[in-house]
Amino acid sequence: MKKLRISLVTAAACLLTTSISADEAKPKREFKNNMMLVTNQAPGSVDSISEMFSEGMIYGRLRMNAFKWDWANDDADELNKRDDSHAFGLGGSFRYKTASYQGVSAMAGLYYSDSPFEALRVSPDNIGTVKAGKDTVSRYQVKENGNYSMAVLAEANLQYEYSKTKVITGRQIFESFLTKSNDTKMIPNTFEGFVLETKDIPDTKIRGAYFTAQKLRDHTTFHDVITFKDSAEDSWGNNDDSAVHQGLSFANFTAANADTQHELIVVDASNKSVKGLKVDITYGSVPDVVSSLTGELNYKITLGDGYSLTPGVRYMQQMDNGGGAIGGATLKGTLATDATPTSNLGYKERYTLDSSLVMARLSLKKGPLKAQVGYSAVGDEADIVAPWRGFPTGGYTRAMAQYNWYANTQTVCAEVNYDFGKAGLVPGFSALARYAMQDFDEAKQAAGVQADSNILHMDFRETITPNLYAKIRVGLASANDREKAGDGDKDSYNEYRVELNYLF
């Protein structure tokens, strides 16, 4: 019996040692296929305040991004005024997280980006022409003082955790349906405020966020969550996201005797009580401006032989809470109170933000293969307001650099993602191809909506070492001519991106 006990203890010790070694073999962080970071190693709990800091962990990242945007009709075409552009960013980040003492911990993230080579810069006079690479610099700083570098404390927060509930207050990343870090350039999109999260209900996660400010990826300061332009009418001095509602401007809010400082409220819940079924609900609101309620269902069906099929649906209802009377129905601001259109420019109502968005997809998976088809349709009402990098059609029909949530837009999308490394063919290599057919409403081109287009989006990714990643992205967009005589093709282009990341 004594020998048996010794053998059991020895076996348990060996098993534990093997488990620890396997965990330690993993890098501190690694990328998912969508380039979001997963943390494998985090500080634990300690017994003193001094150990909070001595047992904390540093997460480093060095990164490089290069961009080339090639319009089909560039600046040689006097009618279209399209300038080809390029951009280059070099920098990185240092994030420090303390250990937890009595449930309390802290973290901070310092980020830096620079465009050090003059030959790879766009001049200050033309900085507004930069498309995909605009987030490598602060266009505002380039225009004001010729500064092509950015340094920002994008994250700085305190966290308290008790049982399965935690509170985070300060500057932070918040990944949700509406809000995302979208950290595919140099500096992530972050928010200032507090978040409450609980997992006390079995198979359920509930979160509530209250944000008073946002920092977009090419900004060094935090700003309002929805106001376009600032008191000086500078287009880059406030929320200048590509999907911002330009009619909800500082001047228009002021003229309406409305507040120019807003809060963003997000409440979401996720439940997996039923085997194979994932239920998500998200409520978002900018009080006195606009709100939305979104529900999503995904059900995984096991087919056998390693295959699974997952149908998914998402429905978003957007509600006007006062913003429509100020900014109008279109994101371009062409129906706002300061605009003077001669008609509703193809929209059924001018002063409303009421709208809806429905999506469906079917995903097939087996080992290294994922194939998906998706569909989305926006109601023929107002455009969808979502300038927080969450992308309402993301995961269903959105292709790189595309905004397909204008009113009365339908999109069909098909994609294939194959992990050659997981298949044992090419170590560390994976590829994605996505083809989207976008049917915009031609009647709304007068308001600024683009022409119908097809886009082929391809990603090629290589995990060179457990800490070194390379990625090439290509987008090929072919669009129809605009309806207005003489406008021609304003929407066709090719774009190319190269990205390197080293984690330590």
C-alpha positions in Angstrom: 0.0 0.0 0.0 2.9 2.4 0.9 4.5 1.8 -2.5 1.1 2.4 -4.2 0.8 5.8 -2.4 4.3 6.8 -3.4 3.6 5.9 -7.1 0.4 7.9 -7.1 2.1 11.0 -5.6 4.9 10.6 -8.2 2.5 10.4 -11.0 0.6 13.4 -9.8 3.8 15.4 -9.5 4.8 14.5 -13.0 1.4 15.4 -14.4 1.5 18.8 -12.7 5.0 19.5 -13.9 4.0 18.6 -17.5 1.0 21.0 -17.2 3.1 23.8 -15.9 5.7 23.3 -18.6 3.0 23.4 -21.3 1.6 26.7 -19.9 5.0 28.2 -19.7 5.8 27.1 -23.3 3.0 29.4 -24.5 3.9 33.0 -25.3 2.5 35.6 -22.9 0.2 36.8 -25.7 -0.7 35.5 -29.2 -2.9 36.7 -32.1 -6.3 35.3 -33.1 -7.0 35.0 -36.8 -8.6 38.5 -36.7 -5.4 39.9 -35.1 -7.0 40.4 -31.7 -4.6 39.6 -28.9 -5.2 36.8 -26.5 -3.4 36.9 -23.1 -2.1 33.5 -22.0 -0.1 34.6 -19.0 -1.4 37.1 -16.4 -0.3 38.1 -12.9 -2.0 36.2 -10.1 -3.0 37.2 -6.6 -0.5 38.3 -4.0 -0.4 39.0 -0.2 1.0 42.6 -0.1 0.9 45.9 -1.9 4.6 45.7 -2.7 4.1 42.3 -4.3 1.4 43.9 -6.5 4.1 45.7 -8.4 7.0 43.3 -8.1 4.9 40.4 -9.4 3.3 42.5 -12.2 3.9 41.8 -15.9 5.1 43.8 -18.8 3.6 43.1 -22.3 5.7 44.6 -25.1 5.0 44.9 -28.8 7.0 46.2 -31.7 5.1 46.8 -34.9 5.3 48.1 -38.5 2.5 48.9 -40.9 2.8 50.0 -44.6 -0.1 51.1 -46.8 -0.6 51.8 -50.5 -3.9 53.1 -51.8 -4.4 53.3 -55.6 -7.6 54.9 -57.0 -8.8 53.7 -60.4 -9.3 57.4 -61.2 -6.7 59.4 -59.3 -5.8 63.1 -59.3 -5.2 63.1 -63.0 -9.0 63.1 -63.4 -10.2 66.6 -62.8 -13.8 65.5 -62.2 -13.1 63.0 -59.4 -10.2 64.7 -57.5 -8.9 61.3 -56.1 -5.3 61.3 -54.9 -3.4 58.0 -54.6 -1.8 57.8 -51.2 0.7 55.8 -49.1 1.6 55.7 -45.4 4.2 54.0 -43.1 4.1 53.5 -39.4 6.8 52.3 -37.0 6.3 52.0 -33.3 5.0 49.8 -30.5 3.6 49.6 -27.0 4.4 48.8 -23.4 1.6 47.6 -21.2 2.1 46.9 -17.5 -0.4 45.0 -15.3 0.0 44.6 -11.6 -0.8 41.5 -9.7 -4.1 41.5 -7.7 -4.1 42.3 -4.0 -7.4 41.9 -2.1 -9.1 41.9 -5.6 -7.5 45.2 -6.6 -5.2 45.6 -9.6 -4.1 48.2 -12.1 -2.8 48.5 -15.6 -1.4 51.1 -18.0 -0.6 51.0 -21.7 1.7 53.5 -23.5 1.6 53.5 -27.3 3.9 55.1 -29.8 3.8 55.5 -33.6 6.1 57.4 -36.0 6.5 57.9 -39.7 10.3 58.5 -39.7 11.0 58.3 -43.4 10.1 61.4 -45.4 9.9 59.5 -48.7 7.1 57.4 -47.2 5.1 60.3 -45.9 2.3 62.4 -47.5 3.0 66.1 -47.1 1.1 68.2 -44.6 -0.8 69.9 -47.4 -2.1 66.6 -48.7 -2.5 64.6 -45.4 -6.2 64.6 -45.9 -5.9 62.4 -48.9 -4.5 59.4 -47.0 -7.0 56.6 -46.8 -6.3 53.3 -45.0 -2.9 54.4 -43.6 -4.3 57.5 -41.9 -4.0 55.9 -38.5 -0.2 55.7 -38.6 -0.2 59.5 -37.7 -2.4 62.1 -36.3 -3.6 64.2 -39.2 -4.4 67.0 -36.8 -0.9 67.2 -35.5 0.6 66.9 -39.0 -1.6 69.7 -40.3 -0.9 71.9 -37.2 2.8 71.5 -36.6 4.2 68.9 -39.1 4.5 66.3 -36.3 4.4 62.7 -37.7 4.7 60.9 -34.4 2.2 60.0 -31.8 2.7 59.0 -28.1 -0.4 58.4 -26.0 -1.3 56.7 -22.7 -4.3 55.0 -24.3 -4.9 52.7 -21.3 -4.8 53.5 -17.6 -7.3 51.9 -15.2 -8.0 50.3 -11.9 -9.8 47.0 -11.5 -11.6 45.5 -8.5 -12.7 41.8 -8.7 -14.8 39.9 -6.3 -16.0 36.3 -7.0 -17.3 36.5 -10.6 -17.8 40.2 -10.7 -15.4 43.0 -11.6 -15.4 46.7 -12.1 -12.9 48.6 -14.3 -12.6 52.4 -14.2 -10.4 54.6 -16.4 -9.0 54.3 -19.9 -9.6 50.9 -21.4 -10.3 48.7 -24.4 -13.9 47.5 -24.5 -14.7 44.8 -27.1 -18.4 44.6 -27.9 -20.8 44.6 -30.8 -20.7 48.4 -31.0 -17.2 49.2 -29.6 -13.9 47.6 -30.5 -10.2 48.4 -30.2 -9.9 47.7 -34.0 -6.1 47.4 -33.3 -5.0 46.7 -36.8 -2.8 49.9 -37.3 -0.6 51.3 -34.6 -2.7 52.5 -31.6 -6.0 51.0 -30.5 -9.4 52.7 -30.2 -10.0 53.1 -26.4 -12.6 54.6 -24.1 -12.7 56.6 -20.8 -15.2 55.6 -18.2 -16.2 52.5 -16.2 -17.3 48.9 -16.9 -19.1 46.5 -14.7 -19.0 42.8 -15.6 -20.6 39.8 -13.9 -20.6 36.0 -14.6 -22.6 35.1 -11.5 -25.5 33.7 -13.5 -24.5 30.3 -14.9 -23.5 30.2 -18.6 -24.1 34.0 -18.8 -22.0 37.1 -19.0 -23.5 40.5 -18.4 -21.7 43.8 -18.8 -22.5 47.5 -18.5 -20.3 50.3 -19.7 -20.5 54.1 -19.2 -18.1 56.0 -21.3 -17.5 59.8 -21.2 -14.9 60.0 -23.9 -13.3 58.1 -26.8 -9.8 58.1 -28.3 -9.7 57.1 -32.0 -6.7 55.3 -33.3 -5.1 58.4 -34.9 -5.7 60.7 -31.9 -3.5 61.5 -29.0 -6.3 63.0 -26.8 -9.7 61.8 -25.7 -12.7 63.5 -27.3 -16.5 63.3 -27.4 -18.0 60.0 -28.4 -20.2 61.3 -31.3 -19.7 65.1 -32.0 -18.1 65.8 -35.4 -15.7 68.8 -35.6 -14.8 71.1 -32.7 -15.6 74.7 -31.8 -13.0 75.8 -34.4 -14.8 73.8 -37.1 -11.8 71.5 -37.4 -12.8 68.2 -39.0 -10.1 66.3 -37.1 -10.5 68.0 -33.7 -13.2 65.7 -32.4 -14.8 62.4 -33.5 -13.6 62.1 -37.1 -14.1 58.3 -37.6 -14.8 57.3 -41.2 -18.3 56.3 -40.1 -19.1 59.3 -38.0 -22.4 61.1 -38.6 -21.2 64.4 -40.0 -24.5 66.1 -39.4 -24.1 65.7 -35.6 -21.5 68.4 -35.6 -20.4 70.9 -32.8 -22.0 73.7 -34.8 -25.3 71.9 -35.3 -25.6 70.8 -31.6 -24.8 74.4 -30.5 -27.4 75.9 -32.9 -30.0 73.5 -31.5 -29.0 74.5 -27.9 -28.0 70.9 -27.3 -25.0 69.6 -25.4 -21.8 69.0 -27.3 -20.5 66.6 -24.7 -22.1 63.2 -24.7 -21.9 59.8 -23.0 -22.0 56.3 -24.6 -23.8 53.6 -22.7 -23.4 50.0 -23.7 -25.2 47.0 -21.9 -24.8 43.6 -23.3 -25.5 40.0 -22.3 -24.3 36.7 -23.7 -25.8 33.3 -22.8 -24.8 29.7 -23.6 -27.3 27.8 -21.5 -28.5 25.7 -24.4 -25.9 23.4 -25.9 -24.7 24.7 -29.2 -26.7 27.9 -29.0 -25.2 31.3 -28.3 -27.5 34.3 -27.6 -26.2 37.9 -27.6 -28.2 41.0 -26.8 -26.7 44.6 -26.9 -28.2 47.9 -26.0 -26.3 51.1 -26.9 -27.2 54.7 -26.3 -25.9 58.2 -26.7 -28.6 59.9 -24.5 -30.7 62.5 -26.3 -29.2 61.6 -29.6 -29.6 57.9 -30.7 -29.9 54.4 -29.3 -30.1 50.8 -30.6 -31.1 47.3 -29.5 -29.5 44.3 -31.2 -30.1 40.6 -30.8 -28.0 37.8 -32.3 -28.4 34.0 -32.4 -25.8 31.5 -33.5 -26.5 27.7 -33.3 -23.7 25.2 -33.9 -24.9 21.9 -35.5 -22.4 19.0 -35.4 -22.6 17.1 -38.7 -20.1 14.4 -38.1 -16.7 13.6 -39.6 -15.4 16.7 -38.0 -17.8 19.1 -39.7 -20.0 21.7 -38.0 -22.5 24.0 -39.5 -23.5 27.3 -37.7 -26.4 29.4 -38.9 -26.5 32.9 -37.4 -28.9 35.8 -37.5 -28.5 39.4 -36.2 -31.1 42.1 -36.0 -30.5 45.7 -35.0 -33.2 48.3 -34.3 -32.0 51.9 -34.3 -34.1 54.5 -32.5 -34.0 58.3 -32.9 -33.7 60.0 -29.5 -33.3 63.6 -30.8 -30.3 63.4 -33.1 -32.4 63.1 -36.3 -33.8 66.6 -35.8 -30.2 67.9 -35.7 -28.1 65.8 -38.0 -30.6 64.3 -40.4 -30.9 60.8 -41.8 -27.6 60.5 -43.7 -24.2 60.0 -42.2 -22.7 62.4 -44.8 -24.6 65.3 -43.1 -26.2 66.4 -46.3 -29.7 66.4 -44.6 -28.6 68.1 -41.4 -30.1 71.4 -40.2 -27.2 73.4 -41.7 -27.6 71.8 -45.1 -29.8 73.2 -47.8 -30.9 70.3 -50.0 -33.6 70.8 -52.6 -35.1 67.4 -51.8 -34.6 64.5 -49.3 -31.8 63.2 -51.6 -33.4 59.8 -51.9 -34.3 59.4 -48.2 -37.9 58.9 -47.2 -37.7 61.3 -44.3 -35.1 64.0 -43.7 -35.0 64.4 -39.9 -35.0 60.9 -38.5 -32.5 58.4 -37.3 -35.0 55.5 -36.9 -33.7 52.6 -38.9 -33.0 48.8 -38.8 -30.5 46.3 -40.0 -30.9 42.5 -40.5 -28.2 40.0 -41.2 -27.9 36.2 -41.7 -24.9 33.9 -42.2 -24.1 30.2 -42.6 -20.7 29.0 -41.4 -19.1 25.6 -42.2 -16.1 24.5 -40.3 -13.8 21.4 -40.3 -10.3 21.5 -38.8 -8.3 24.2 -40.7 -11.2 25.2 -43.0 -13.9 27.8 -42.4 -16.3 28.7 -45.2 -19.1 31.2 -44.8 -21.8 33.0 -46.8 -23.6 36.1 -45.4 -26.3 38.6 -46.2 -27.2 42.0 -44.8 -30.0 44.5 -45.5 -30.4 48.0 -44.1 -33.9 49.4 -43.8 -34.9 52.2 -46.3 -34.9 54.7 -43.5 -31.8 56.4 -41.9 -28.2 55.3 -42.1 -26.8 53.3 -39.1 -24.9 55.4 -36.6 -21.9 53.5 -35.2 -18.6 55.5 -35.1 -17.0 53.3 -32.4 -15.1 50.8 -34.6 -17.6 48.0 -33.9 -18.9 47.8 -37.6 -22.5 46.7 -37.5 -22.2 44.3 -40.4 -18.8 42.9 -39.1 -18.6 39.1 -39.1 -21.4 38.9 -41.7 -20.8 41.0 -44.8 -18.3 43.7 -44.1 -15.1 43.6 -46.3 -12.0 45.6 -45.5 -12.4 49.4 -45.7 -16.1 49.1 -46.6 -19.1 50.8 -45.0 -22.2 49.0 -46.0 -24.7 50.2 -43.5 -26.1 53.1 -45.5 -29.9 53.1 -45.8 -31.4 50.6 -48.3 -28.1 48.8 -48.8 -28.0 45.0 -49.4 -24.8 43.0 -49.4 -24.0 39.4 -50.2 -20.7 38.0 -49.0 -18.8 34.8 -49.3 -15.5 33.9 -47.6 -13.0 31.0 -47.2 -10.4 30.9 -44.4 -7.8 28.1 -44.4 -5.1 27.4 -41.9 -2.3 25.7 -43.8 -0.3 25.3 -40.6 -3.1 23.4 -38.8 -3.5 21.2 -41.9 0.2 20.3 -41.7 1.0 21.8 -45.1 2.8 25.1 -44.4 3.8 25.8 -40.8 2.3 29.0 -39.4 0.6 30.0 -42.6 -3.1 30.9 -43.1 -5.1 32.7 -45.8 -8.5 34.3 -46.1 -10.4 35.3 -49.2 -13.6 37.3 -49.0 -15.8 38.5 -51.8 -18.6 41.0 -51.2 -21.3 42.3 -53.6 -22.7 45.6 -52.4 -25.9 47.0 -53.7 -26.3 50.6 -52.7 -29.3 52.8 -53.4 -28.6 54.8 -56.5 -31.2 57.4 -55.5 -29.1 58.2 -52.4 -25.9 59.1 -54.3 -26.9 62.7 -54.2 -26.5 62.5 -50.4 -23.0 61.0 -50.8 -23.7 57.3 -50.9 -21.3 55.3 -53.1 -22.1 53.3 -56.2 -22.7 49.6 -56.4 -19.4 47.6 -56.1 -17.8 44.2 -55.7 -14.7 43.8 -53.5 -12.3 41.0 -53.2 -10.4 41.1 -49.9 -7.5 38.7 -49.2 -5.4 38.2 -46.1 -2.1 36.2 -46.0 -0.7 35.6 -42.5 2.5 33.9 -41.4 3.5 33.1 -37.8 7.2 33.2 -38.3 8.0 32.4 -34.6 5.7 32.2 -31.6 6.3 35.9 -31.1 6.8 37.2 -34.7 3.9 37.7 -37.0 3.6 38.9 -40.6 0.5 39.8 -42.6 -0.3 41.0 -46.1 -3.7 42.4 -46.9 -5.1 43.2 -50.3 -8.4 44.8 -51.3 -9.6 45.1 -54.9 -12.7 47.1 -55.3 -14.6 47.4 -58.6 -17.5 49.8 -58.7 -20.0 51.2 -61.1 -20.0 54.7 -62.3 -22.0 57.2 -60.3 -25.4 58.1 -61.6 -24.8 61.8 -62.0 -23.6 62.7 -65.4 -19.9 63.4 -65.4 -19.1 61.9 -62.0 -17.8 58.7 -63.5 -16.1 56.0 -61.3 -15.4 57.5 -57.9 -15.4 54.3 -55.9 -13.0 51.7 -57.6 -9.5 51.2 -56.1 -6.8 48.7 -55.1 -5.2 48.8 -51.7 -2.3 46.9 -50.2 -1.2 46.5 -46.6 1.9 44.9 -45.0 2.1 44.4 -41.2 4.8 43.0 -38.9 4.3 42.4 -35.2 6.8 41.2 -32.5 5.5 40.4 -29.1 7.6 40.2 -25.9 
